[in-house]
Amino acid sequence: MEAVAPTTIDRTRLLPRSGIGVDGAWLVIAPPGNPIIRLDARLLDRVELIGRSPTGPLVASGLATAGVAAAALSIVPGGVFACAGLAYLAHERFSEARRRSRSRDLLLALGDLEVALHVADGPEAAKGVAEQLAPYTRDAPITRPEVYEDAKRRMRAQAEGKGEVSARRELEHALLVGADVVHLRGDYLQVGQVAFRISEVREYALRGANLPLTGGRLLQAAMGLLVVAAEERAASGEDVAVLSKRIADYEAWSGHTAGR
Protein backbone atom coordinates (compact mmCIF):
# COMPACT_ATOMS: atom_id res chain seq x y z
CA MET A 1 0.00 0.00 0.00
CA GLU A 2 2.98 2.28 -0.37
CA ALA A 3 2.25 3.39 -3.93
CA VAL A 4 1.23 7.04 -4.19
CA ALA A 5 -1.93 7.93 -6.08
CA PRO A 6 -1.41 9.29 -9.60
CA THR A 7 -2.03 13.02 -9.88
CA THR A 8 -4.12 12.94 -13.06
CA ILE A 9 -7.03 10.89 -14.35
CA ASP A 10 -8.51 10.28 -17.77
CA ARG A 11 -12.01 11.65 -17.20
CA THR A 12 -13.40 9.53 -20.02
CA ARG A 13 -12.90 6.57 -17.67
CA LEU A 14 -15.20 8.12 -15.06
CA LEU A 15 -18.96 7.67 -14.87
CA PRO A 16 -20.52 10.60 -16.74
CA ARG A 17 -23.12 11.71 -14.18
CA SER A 18 -21.39 11.17 -10.84
CA GLY A 19 -17.76 11.55 -11.91
CA ILE A 20 -16.93 8.37 -9.96
CA GLY A 21 -14.44 5.81 -11.22
CA VAL A 22 -11.70 3.34 -10.35
CA ASP A 23 -7.98 3.69 -11.00
CA GLY A 24 -6.26 0.51 -9.84
CA ALA A 25 -6.83 0.29 -6.09
CA TRP A 26 -8.10 3.87 -5.93
CA LEU A 27 -11.68 5.07 -5.74
CA VAL A 28 -11.82 8.30 -7.73
CA ILE A 29 -14.50 10.95 -7.17
CA ALA A 30 -14.27 13.88 -9.56
CA PRO A 31 -17.56 15.77 -9.86
CA PRO A 32 -17.49 18.89 -12.07
CA GLY A 33 -16.03 21.92 -10.33
CA ASN A 34 -14.31 19.97 -7.55
CA PRO A 35 -10.75 18.64 -7.37
CA ILE A 36 -10.22 14.93 -7.80
CA ILE A 37 -10.78 13.03 -4.56
CA ARG A 38 -8.91 9.74 -4.24
CA LEU A 39 -9.40 7.05 -1.63
CA ASP A 40 -7.17 3.98 -1.41
CA ALA A 41 -9.51 0.97 -1.20
CA ARG A 42 -6.77 -0.97 0.62
CA LEU A 43 -7.67 1.17 3.62
CA LEU A 44 -11.19 -0.30 3.72
CA ASP A 45 -12.55 -3.50 5.20
CA ARG A 46 -15.37 -3.81 2.68
CA VAL A 47 -16.98 -2.20 -0.34
CA GLU A 48 -20.59 -3.26 -0.78
CA LEU A 49 -23.76 -2.29 -2.58
CA ILE A 50 -26.70 -0.91 -0.66
CA GLY A 51 -30.19 -0.03 -1.80
CA ARG A 52 -32.89 2.05 -0.20
CA SER A 53 -35.44 -0.26 1.35
CA PRO A 54 -38.57 -0.83 -0.76
CA THR A 55 -40.57 -1.89 2.33
CA GLY A 56 -42.31 1.44 2.92
CA PRO A 57 -43.64 1.85 -0.62
CA LEU A 58 -44.68 -1.81 -0.73
CA VAL A 59 -46.68 -1.41 2.49
CA ALA A 60 -48.30 1.74 1.12
CA SER A 61 -49.07 -0.08 -2.12
CA GLY A 62 -50.66 -2.94 -0.20
CA LEU A 63 -52.80 -0.59 1.87
CA ALA A 64 -53.90 1.28 -1.22
CA THR A 65 -54.77 -1.98 -2.98
CA ALA A 66 -56.88 -2.99 0.00
CA GLY A 67 -58.55 0.41 -0.21
CA VAL A 68 -59.36 -0.21 -3.87
CA ALA A 69 -61.21 -3.38 -2.95
CA ALA A 70 -63.09 -1.66 -0.14
CA ALA A 71 -64.04 1.26 -2.35
CA ALA A 72 -65.19 -1.06 -5.13
CA LEU A 73 -67.55 -2.82 -2.72
CA SER A 74 -68.77 0.40 -1.13
CA ILE A 75 -72.23 1.76 -1.88
CA VAL A 76 -71.19 5.24 -0.77
CA PRO A 77 -71.65 7.77 -3.61
CA GLY A 78 -68.35 8.67 -5.17
CA GLY A 79 -66.90 5.26 -4.43
CA VAL A 80 -65.90 4.83 -8.06
CA PHE A 81 -63.71 7.94 -7.85
CA ALA A 82 -62.12 6.71 -4.63
CA CYS A 83 -61.49 3.38 -6.32
CA ALA A 84 -59.74 5.04 -9.27
CA GLY A 85 -57.68 7.28 -7.01
CA LEU A 86 -56.53 4.44 -4.78
CA ALA A 87 -55.71 2.30 -7.81
CA TYR A 88 -53.42 5.07 -9.08
CA LEU A 89 -51.82 5.38 -5.63
CA ALA A 90 -51.22 1.63 -5.48
CA HIS A 91 -49.59 1.70 -8.92
CA GLU A 92 -47.44 4.72 -8.04
CA ARG A 93 -46.27 3.23 -4.73
CA PHE A 94 -45.50 -0.14 -6.34
CA SER A 95 -43.50 1.61 -9.06
CA GLU A 96 -41.55 3.47 -6.39
CA ALA A 97 -40.84 0.19 -4.59
CA ARG A 98 -39.52 -1.35 -7.81
CA ARG A 99 -37.37 1.71 -8.46
CA ARG A 100 -35.94 1.58 -4.95
CA SER A 101 -35.14 -2.11 -5.25
CA ARG A 102 -33.01 -1.26 -8.28
CA SER A 103 -31.39 1.79 -6.66
CA ARG A 104 -27.85 1.07 -5.54
CA ASP A 105 -25.27 3.11 -3.66
CA LEU A 106 -21.79 2.17 -2.50
CA LEU A 107 -21.10 1.34 1.13
CA LEU A 108 -17.50 1.97 2.23
CA ALA A 109 -16.84 0.19 5.53
CA LEU A 110 -13.93 0.44 7.94
CA GLY A 111 -14.53 -1.18 11.31
CA ASP A 112 -17.84 0.09 12.68
CA LEU A 113 -17.85 3.09 10.35
CA GLU A 114 -19.96 2.81 7.21
CA VAL A 115 -19.99 5.59 4.62
CA ALA A 116 -22.59 5.69 1.85
CA LEU A 117 -21.62 7.09 -1.53
CA HIS A 118 -24.40 7.79 -4.02
CA VAL A 119 -23.79 6.70 -7.62
CA ALA A 120 -26.12 8.72 -9.82
CA ASP A 121 -25.33 6.60 -12.88
CA GLY A 122 -27.50 3.70 -11.74
CA PRO A 123 -27.25 0.25 -10.16
CA GLU A 124 -25.13 -1.40 -12.85
CA ALA A 125 -22.57 1.40 -12.67
CA ALA A 126 -22.43 1.14 -8.87
CA LYS A 127 -22.03 -2.63 -9.13
CA GLY A 128 -19.13 -2.21 -11.54
CA VAL A 129 -17.31 0.16 -9.18
CA ALA A 130 -17.86 -2.17 -6.21
CA GLU A 131 -16.62 -5.22 -8.11
CA GLN A 132 -13.43 -3.43 -9.17
CA LEU A 133 -12.62 -2.16 -5.67
CA ALA A 134 -13.69 -5.13 -3.53
CA PRO A 135 -10.61 -7.33 -4.24
CA TYR A 136 -8.38 -4.67 -2.65
CA THR A 137 -10.30 -4.49 0.64
CA ARG A 138 -9.21 -6.25 3.82
CA ASP A 139 -12.15 -8.60 4.33
CA ALA A 140 -12.14 -9.92 0.77
CA PRO A 141 -10.38 -13.17 -0.18
CA ILE A 142 -7.03 -12.44 -1.80
CA THR A 143 -7.17 -13.06 -5.54
CA ARG A 144 -4.49 -10.71 -6.88
CA PRO A 145 -0.70 -11.02 -6.56
CA GLU A 146 -0.28 -7.34 -5.62
CA VAL A 147 -2.83 -7.69 -2.81
CA TYR A 148 -1.00 -10.80 -1.61
CA GLU A 149 2.32 -8.94 -1.51
CA ASP A 150 0.71 -6.09 0.41
CA ALA A 151 -0.77 -8.53 2.93
CA LYS A 152 2.61 -10.24 3.37
CA ARG A 153 4.25 -6.87 3.97
CA ARG A 154 1.72 -6.03 6.68
CA MET A 155 2.22 -9.44 8.28
CA ARG A 156 6.00 -8.94 8.38
CA ALA A 157 5.52 -5.53 9.98
CA GLN A 158 3.32 -7.09 12.67
CA ALA A 159 5.87 -9.84 13.32
CA GLU A 160 8.66 -7.26 13.67
CA GLY A 161 6.63 -5.12 16.06
CA LYS A 162 6.31 -2.35 13.48
CA GLY A 163 2.62 -2.78 12.73
CA GLU A 164 1.51 0.62 14.02
CA VAL A 165 4.36 2.47 12.30
CA SER A 166 3.62 0.69 9.03
CA ALA A 167 -0.12 1.36 9.30
CA ARG A 168 0.45 5.06 9.94
CA ARG A 169 2.76 5.24 6.93
CA GLU A 170 -0.02 3.78 4.80
CA LEU A 171 -2.28 6.65 5.85
CA GLU A 172 0.08 9.30 4.52
CA HIS A 173 -1.57 9.24 1.09
CA ALA A 174 -4.71 7.18 1.66
CA LEU A 175 -7.15 10.05 1.06
CA LEU A 176 -6.41 13.07 -1.08
CA VAL A 177 -8.37 16.10 -2.26
CA GLY A 178 -6.49 17.29 -5.30
CA ALA A 179 -2.90 17.47 -4.07
CA ASP A 180 -3.94 17.93 -0.42
CA VAL A 181 -3.47 14.97 1.90
CA VAL A 182 -6.18 14.31 4.48
CA HIS A 183 -4.58 13.35 7.80
CA LEU A 184 -4.92 13.65 11.56
CA ARG A 185 -3.04 16.22 13.59
CA GLY A 186 -3.89 15.77 17.24
CA ASP A 187 -7.61 16.39 17.68
CA TYR A 188 -7.92 17.89 14.21
CA LEU A 189 -8.54 16.51 10.74
CA GLN A 190 -6.23 18.37 8.40
CA VAL A 191 -7.07 18.85 4.71
CA GLY A 192 -4.21 20.74 3.16
CA GLN A 193 -4.03 24.04 5.05
CA VAL A 194 -7.53 23.73 6.55
CA ALA A 195 -8.16 21.98 9.87
CA PHE A 196 -11.40 20.80 11.48
CA ARG A 197 -11.92 19.50 14.99
CA ILE A 198 -12.75 15.79 14.82
CA SER A 199 -15.89 16.46 16.87
CA GLU A 200 -16.88 19.04 14.25
CA VAL A 201 -16.28 16.54 11.44
CA ARG A 202 -18.55 14.05 13.21
CA GLU A 203 -21.29 16.69 13.46
CA TYR A 204 -20.99 17.43 9.74
CA ALA A 205 -21.14 13.70 8.99
CA LEU A 206 -24.25 13.16 11.12
CA ARG A 207 -25.99 15.83 9.04
CA GLY A 208 -24.78 14.22 5.82
CA ALA A 209 -22.90 17.43 5.05
CA ASN A 210 -19.64 18.27 3.30
CA LEU A 211 -16.58 19.89 4.84
CA PRO A 212 -16.14 23.36 3.31
CA LEU A 213 -12.60 23.73 1.99
CA THR A 214 -10.78 26.69 0.50
CA GLY A 215 -11.66 27.78 -3.01
CA GLY A 216 -15.21 26.44 -2.77
CA ARG A 217 -13.99 22.85 -2.67
CA LEU A 218 -15.89 20.16 -0.79
CA LEU A 219 -15.19 16.83 0.91
CA GLN A 220 -17.87 14.53 2.26
CA ALA A 221 -17.39 14.71 6.03
CA ALA A 222 -18.03 10.99 6.48
CA MET A 223 -15.19 10.32 4.04
CA GLY A 224 -12.86 12.23 6.35
CA LEU A 225 -13.97 10.02 9.23
CA LEU A 226 -12.52 7.03 7.37
CA VAL A 227 -9.08 8.48 8.10
CA VAL A 228 -10.02 8.86 11.78
CA ALA A 229 -11.17 5.23 11.91
CA ALA A 230 -7.99 4.07 10.16
CA GLU A 231 -5.87 5.92 12.73
CA GLU A 232 -7.77 4.17 15.51
CA ARG A 233 -7.18 0.81 13.82
CA ALA A 234 -3.48 1.59 13.47
CA ALA A 235 -3.26 2.26 17.21
CA SER A 236 -5.15 -0.90 18.21
CA GLY A 237 -3.46 -3.16 15.66
CA GLU A 238 -4.68 -5.21 12.73
CA ASP A 239 -6.42 -8.55 13.23
CA VAL A 240 -3.43 -10.81 12.58
CA ALA A 241 -5.51 -14.01 12.62
CA VAL A 242 -7.72 -12.75 9.79
CA LEU A 243 -4.72 -11.50 7.82
CA SER A 244 -2.88 -14.81 8.28
CA LYS A 245 -5.88 -16.81 7.09
CA ARG A 246 -6.29 -14.67 3.98
CA ILE A 247 -2.62 -15.19 3.12
CA ALA A 248 -2.81 -18.96 3.73
CA ASP A 249 -5.99 -19.29 1.67
CA TYR A 250 -4.39 -17.47 -1.25
CA GLU A 251 -1.23 -19.57 -1.07
CA ALA A 252 -3.29 -22.76 -1.08
CA TRP A 253 -5.41 -21.51 -3.98
CA SER A 254 -2.57 -20.15 -6.09
CA GLY A 255 -0.45 -23.23 -5.47
CA HIS A 256 -3.29 -25.45 -6.64
CA THR A 257 -4.03 -23.42 -9.76
CA ALA A 258 -0.33 -23.16 -10.57
CA GLY A 259 -0.07 -26.95 -10.48
CA ARG A 260 2.48 -27.02 -7.67
Secondary structure as GFF3:
##gff-version 3
##sequence-region A 1 260
A	DSSP	three_ten_helix	11	13	.	.	.	ID=ss1
A	DSSP	beta_strand	20	23	.	.	.	ID=ss2
A	DSSP	beta_strand	26	29	.	.	.	ID=ss3
A	DSSP	beta_strand	37	40	.	.	.	ID=ss4
A	DSSP	three_ten_helix	41	43	.	.	.	ID=ss5
A	DSSP	beta_strand	46	50	.	.	.	ID=ss6
A	DSSP	alpha_helix	55	73	.	.	.	ID=ss7
A	DSSP	alpha_helix	79	102	.	.	.	ID=ss8
A	DSSP	beta_strand	105	110	.	.	.	ID=ss9
A	DSSP	beta_strand	113	118	.	.	.	ID=ss10
A	DSSP	alpha_helix	123	133	.	.	.	ID=ss11
A	DSSP	three_ten_helix	134	136	.	.	.	ID=ss12
A	DSSP	alpha_helix	145	159	.	.	.	ID=ss13
A	DSSP	alpha_helix	163	170	.	.	.	ID=ss14
A	DSSP	three_ten_helix	171	173	.	.	.	ID=ss15
A	DSSP	beta_strand	175	177	.	.	.	ID=ss16
A	DSSP	beta_strand	180	185	.	.	.	ID=ss17
A	DSSP	beta_strand	188	191	.	.	.	ID=ss18
A	DSSP	beta_strand	194	197	.	.	.	ID=ss19
A	DSSP	alpha_helix	198	206	.	.	.	ID=ss20
A	DSSP	beta_strand	210	212	.	.	.	ID=ss21
A	DSSP	three_ten_helix	214	216	.	.	.	ID=ss22
A	DSSP	beta_strand	218	220	.	.	.	ID=ss23
A	DSSP	alpha_helix	221	236	.	.	.	ID=ss24
A	DSSP	alpha_helix	240	257	.	.	.	ID=ss25
###
